[in-house]
Amino acid sequence: MAVNTAGPCDPERHYMLPPEPRLPEARGLIERGLYFVVHAPRQTGKTTTLRALARRLTAEGRFAALHFSCQSAASAGEDLVWAQDFVLHAMRRRAEIDLPPELRPPDHWSDLPRGRQLYEALTVWAQTCPRPLVLFFDEIDSLSGQSLLSVLHQLREGYEVRPSSFPGTVVLCGLRDVRDYKAASGGDPGRLGTASPFNITVASLRLGDFTEADVRALYAQHTDETGQPFTEEALARAWEYTAGQPWLVNALAAEVVDGMKVPLTEPITADHIDIAKERLILARATHLDSLLARLHEPAVRRVLEPLIAGDLPADGDETFDDDVSYTRDLGLIAPGKPLRIANPIYREVIVRVLGSRTEEVITAQPRSFVLPDGRLDFDRLLREFAEFWRANGDVLAARDAYHEAAPHLVIMAYFHRLINGGGFIDREYGIGMRRIDLLVRWPYRDADGRPAVQRQAVELKIWAKGAEDPLHEGLVQLDDNLHRLGLDHGTLVIFDRRPTAAPIADRLRFDVVSTPSGRKVTLLRA
């Protein structure tokens, strides 16, 4: 058995969880002969779950259930005839693999009327099949424009005569919720109403991420087969980094087992998970790259920029809720409230990518900030950053597409360049927090040679136009954070973004101040 990070899982070859419990509502909707939508980000297990459900339904003897992909129809574009031909071809090919001969579609689809071949084909199949049809249209959002509109209209038309003359259940599966299908077909997503081309769905089900119990159960399969345990700290760290995102859960394990090749005689520890996380981010696998390609889409930027800046969205932004839904469907932000990046790995890789241009111009060498006793010279690091900001801040902030978050991206890129590889940076940010909290963790060995970890807490604040000096608020917030971390010293960095602010060279300075409870704080005004 092996960890799978590419394509659907095969229970004969891969560690995997029982797929059907991940979508518990689906069977009841199918039993009632209803049409519905299943959506989730890429590589969360949609295909594995739906294919398993289809096979189980067919094997039970009551339905002829088929899962197939519409992805090949993407190349048809607006050509609705070709698009339908691609869909029907994919349907037939999958039926030849997954269905017994008596349940497969008839052979005479070549005589179907052009432009309505999907409706006519499904009608003939439903009338000749001895069982009600259940069809899972996976990757339905590969279709676009008139091709998608035509498919949806034909499915809607057949709904009235199901199940004797049309599939009893149709499930649309893709990245997006049904409200986005109208936009993809050329309509206004804000006006679905009765004009929606597919307003017959009774539910929109989102395939969720793994729970913490799921992660433990999945990793336990490796332990059961090989005898190699995960320590309690490793399991907790894997859950913390991934928040249950299925691909990340598997990719972390694959990196430890297959990439790092930790000997089976050794337990997998939290340190192994830390290293695997770093390797995963640096490798920028296809899954991560496909997400990061979206970062400069306007809808995504409108959501992520205030998140990274710790600010609120612009007043009067009527599209923000739709932008959030779209970004959430991509998997970049987590379900529910508060609004936040989906998991710590995405948080890190997003700011690394957005800060990559800054990293390219940093000439300082990481090892120059390591003290003779192995600790990080964090005070020098801050002062070197101040000089870097003095020389480059205006240029770097002006050229960044994420303009409001540019100072945060620059300092985090500076820290990444000079700390990562020897240490780790944890960050917390979210809309409305008006701050970014960073925790630098630097492993070293103490005077007795024992493993130790140096920790430095940093809070980032923006002094925005029309706002008061955030110093007092920052000290209160940092005080709380230092108390939570058990630290007696922290750093507060305030970036002055007011149009009336003095030039960087004139305003840049360090001070030593105290929090309300008396903790010492290094203050950098930038």
N, C-alpha and C positions, 0 to 999 in steps of 0.2 A: 504494500500500500504506500501511497505517496501523498504529499500535500499538493493541491491543485491550485494554480494561479492563472490558468488560461483556459477559457471555454467552460462548457457545462461539466459538472462532476459526474463521474461514473462510479456507482457503488461498488463495482468489482475491482476498481483500481485506486480509488481516492478515499482519503479520510473525508467524511461528510456527515452532516446532521440529517435526520429525517426531514425531507423537504416539505411535506404537506402541512405539518403544524405551523409553518411560517406563514401560511395563508389560510387560517381556519375558517374564514367566512365563505370561501369560494365554493365548497361543496354544497352548502345549503342553497346558494343562488343557482347552482347548476341543477339541483334537484327540482327547483321551482321553475326551470326553463326560462331564466332571465338573462338579459344581456348586461355586461358590466365591463369595467376597465380595471386593469392592473398596471400600476406604474411604479417605477423605482429607478434610481440611478444605475448607471452601467456597472456591471460586475458585482451585483449584490445577490445574484442567485435566481433571477427571474426565470431564465431558461431551464435551469436544473429543476426548480420547483414546479413549473408548469408542465414540463415534459413528464415528470414523475406522476403528476396528477392525471394527465391525459392517459398515460399507460395504465394507471390503477383503475380509472373509470372504465376503460375498455376491457381490462381483464376481469372486472366484476360482472360483465355480461349484460348490463342494462343500456349502455351507451356505446356509440362509436365516437371516440374522442381523439382528436388529432391536434398536436402542436406543430406549427411550422413557422418559418421565418419569412418575412416580406422584404428582407434586406436587399435581395437582388433587384427588386423593382425600383430602387433608388436611381439607377442609371436611366430609367425611362423618363424621368423628369415630368414635364407636363403632358407627355403623350399617354393619355389614359388607356388607349387600346393596348399598347405595349406593356404598360404597368399591370394591367389585369392579366395579360398573358404570363408575365413573370410570376405573379401571385399564384395563379392556377397551376403553373408548372411546379413551383415550390411545394404546393399542396399535394400534388399527385406524387412527386418524388418521395415526400415524407410518408405518405400513405402506403407506398410500396414497401417501406421499411418497417413501419409501426403497426399497420393494420392487416388482419387476415384478408384473403382475397374477397370473401363475401361482403366485407364492409368497405371496400375501396370504391372510389368514384368510378362511374362508367367510362367506357373507352371512347365515346363519340363527342368529346369536347371540341374537336376541330371544326364542327359545323355550327358553332354558336354565333349568334349575331354580334358583330363588332360593336364595341362600346357598351354592351350590356352583358358581356360574356360571363362576368362573375355571378350576376343574379341568375341567369339561365342555368349555369353549371351547378350552382348550389341547389337550385330547384330540382333539377333532374336527380342529383345525388340524394337529396333528402327523400324524394319520392320512391327511389329504388332501394335505399338502404333499409335493412330490416330493423335497425335501431335508430333512436333519435341521435342526430349529429350534435357534437359539441366541438366547436372549432376555436383554437387559440391562435389569433393573428399576432405573432410576436414581431417586434420591430415595425409595428404599423406606422410609426412616425418616420420611417424611411421614405414613405410616400409624401408628396407635397403638391400644393396647388390643385389643379383640376384633377390630377390622378387620385389624390386623397379624397377630394370632394366626391368624385364619381363612386369610389368604393364605399364611402360612408352612406351615400344616398341609396345605393343598391342594397346594402345591408339593412338600412332602415325600411326600405320598401318590402323586403322579405319578412320583416318582423311580424307583420300582420297575419301571415299564413303559416307560421311555425306551429308545431314541429312536423306536420305531415308533408308540407311542401317547401320547407326551408329549415336550416339548422335550428334546433331547439334552443341552443345557447351559443352566443358568439361572445368571445372575450377579446378585447383590444388590449394589447400589451406593448408598453414602450416606456420611454423616459418620462413622458409628460402626462398630465391629467387631461381629461376629455375637454376641458374648457380651452386648452391650447390647440386642439385639433382644428378649431375653426380658424384661428390665426394662421396655422400652417397651410390651410386651404385657401387663404386669401381673404378671410373675413375679419371682422372686428371682435377681438376676444372679450371686449367689454360689453358686447351685446349678444349674448348667446340666446337666451329666450327660446321661443318656439322656432326661430329661424336656424337653430343649430342643426347641422347635417346629421347629428347623431344624438338626439335628445331622448333616446329610448333607454339609455343606461339607467339602472336603478342604484348603482353603487360605483364608487371609485376607490379601489383598494390599493393601499401603498404597502409594498413588501418592505418590512422593517429590517433594521440591522440586527445582528446577533445581540442577545442579552449577555450579561456577564456569565451566567450559568451555561449558556451556549458555548462561549469561548472555552470555558473550563472543560466542558464535555468533549469538544472537538480536540483539544490538546491531549485530553486523557486517552484518546484513541491511539495516538502515537506512543504514549507511555505503555498502554496495554500490549501493543504489538512488539515494542522494542525493549521495554523495561526501563527506558530513560525517563526520569521524572522531571517535571517543571517545579521549581521551588514556589512556595506561596508568593514570594516577592516577585518572581518572574510572571506568574499569572496575573497578579495585580497590575504590574507594569504594562503588560500586553493589553489589558483592558483599558488602562488609563490612556495609552497612546492611540489606540484604534477606535475607542468608543463603540466597538462592535462592528465597524464597517467590514463586511465579509471578505473583500479582497485583501484589505490590510491585515486582517487576522491571519489569513492563510499566508500572505507574503512574508510577514514577520517570521512565522514558523519555518517557512521554506528557506529563508535567509539563514536562520540558525542551523537548521538540519542539513540543508543541501549546499548553501553558500559558504558558511563558516565551518561546516563539518565538525561541530562539537562532538567529541567522541561519545559513543553510547554509554560508556562507563562513567561519564560525568553527568551530573544534573545540569539542567538548563537554568541559569540564574538570571536575576534582574540585569546584571552587567552584560550578559549575552544579548538580552532584549534591547538594551541601550545601544549596543554596537550595531545590532541588526537594523534598528531604526535609522541610524546614521547612514549605513550602507544603502538602505532602501531609498532614502531621500537623495543621496548622491547619484544613485544609479538612474533615477528618473525613469522608472519603468513606463511602459505604454499606457497603463491605466492612469498614472499621475500626469503624464504628458497630455492625455486626452482631456483631462480636467483643466489643466493649466492653459491650454489653448483658448479657453473661454474667458480668461481673466480680463481681456481688454474689450469684451463685448459691453456695450453701454449699460445694458440691464444689470449685468454682473458687477460692473464697476460701481454703479450707483448703490449697490448693497454692500460690497466689500470695503469701499473707501471709508464710509463712516465707521464701519466695524474696526478697521485697522487704526483709524484716528481716535477711536473711543468717543465719537461725537454722535449727534442725532442727525437724521436725514434732513435735507433742506426743507424749510416750511413750504407747504403748498404743493409738494411733489405727489400728484395724484396717481402716478404710476408706481409708486414705491411698493405697494402691496403685491401688485402683479410681478414686479421685479423680484421680490422676495420669494414668491411661489415658484418662479422660473429657476432662480438660483438654488432653491431647496430641491427642486426636481432633478437638478444636475448632481445633487449630492454634496455641494460645497458648503452648505450650512445645515445645521441640525434641525430636526423636527421640533416643534413646540417653542416655548419661550423660556428664558430670554433668547433673543436673537444672537447666534454665536456660530463660529466656524465649526464644521461637523466634528472635528477631532484634532488633537494636538499635532498629528503628523501633517494634516492638511494645513494647519495654522503655520507650521514651520516652512513647509515647502512653498506656500503662497508668498510669504514675505521674502523667502530666498530668491524666488524667481523675479519678483517685482524689484528686488534690490540688487539684482545681478550686475546691472550696469555700474552701480556704485562700487561693488567689489572689484571690478576690473581696474579701477583707478587707485586702489589702496596699495601703497608700496611698502608699508611696514611689514615686518616679518613676525609671525606668531611666536617663535621661540624667544624673541627678544623681550617678551613680557613675562617670562618665567624666571622667578627668583632662584637663587642658589639652593634654597631648601625645598624647591619644587612647587611652592605656592605661586599663584597668579599675582603679578604686580598690578592690581586693579586700579590703584590711584594713578599710576603712570598711563594705563590704558585710557582712563577718562581724559587725562590732559592731552594725550596724543590725539584723541578724538576731537577735543576742542580745537586744536590747531588744524586738523583736517576740515572741520566744519567752517572755521574761519576762512580757509583758502578755497573751499569748494562748495559750501552750503548753498549760496545763491544760485549757482549754475545747476547743481544737482536737483534742487527743489523745483526750479523753473522748468526743467526738461521732463520731469516725471509726469506720466499720464494720471497718476493718482496724486494730484497736486496737494489736496488737503492733508493727505497722509504722508507726504514726502519726507518731513523731518524724522518721523518714526521709522520709515523704511531705510533712511540713510544710516541712522545710528544702529539699527538692528543688522544692517548689512555689514557695518564696521565690526560689530561684535562677532558676527558669523565668521568673517574672514580671519579674525585673530584669536577667537576662542574655540570654535568648533574644530575638532580633531584632537584637542586635549581636554576639552570640557563640554558642557551642555548648557543650552539656554532654554528655559521654560518661560512661556509667556501667557498672560491672560489679558483678553481685551473683549470689548463688546459695546454695542451701541448704547449710548447714554451714560457709560461709566466715566467719561471725560478723563480717562487715564489709560495708560498701558502699564501693566506690571510685568517686569522681567525678573527672573531668578537665574543667576549664573551659578552653575555647579562645577567646581574644578577639583577633580580627584588628585590626591597626592599622598605621600607617605610622611607620617609625623616623625619626630626625633627618634622614636623607638622603632621605626620601620613599619608601623602598622598603617593599614589603609585609612585615609581620612578624606573628608570632602570640605573644601572651602566654599562658602555660600555668600553671594553678594546680591542684595535686593536693590532693584532700580525701578523708579517710577518715572514715567514720561508724561508730561503735561503740555498742552498748547495754550498760549495766551492769545485768544482770538479777538478779532475786531469787535468792539463794543462790549467786551467782557471785562470783568475785574481781574486784577492780578491773581492768578490761581495758587499763589504760594501757600496761603493758609489752608485752602482746601487740600492741596497736595500733601502738606505735612500731616493733616488729620488722616488722610487716606493711607499714607505711607506708614504712619504710626500703627494703624490697624493691621496692615500687612506684616510689619516687623513683629508685632505681638503674635500673630498667627504662626510665623516662621520661627519664633524663638530667637530673634536676632536683636542686637542692641545698636546697630548702625546700619544706615541705608544711604541711598543716593537719589536725589530728586533732580531731574533735568526739565527745565522749562524753556520751550521754544517760543519765542516772541514772534507771532505771525501777524501782528497788527500792521496795517499800512503805514502808520505813523512811527513804527519802531525805528530806532537808530540802526545804522549799518551793523552787520554782524561783528566787525572788528571793534566797534565802539561799545557794544552791549555785552560782549562775551566776558564772563568773569566767574570765578569760584568764590563761594562763601561757606562757612560752617555755621549751621543753624541747629535748632532743636525741635523735636516734635512736642506736642502738648504734654506727653508723659516724660519728657526729658531725654529721649533717645537722640543720639548724635546723627546729624544728616549732612552729607556733602551736597551742596547746592550748586548746580551748574546752570547759569542763565545763558541761553544760546539764542 
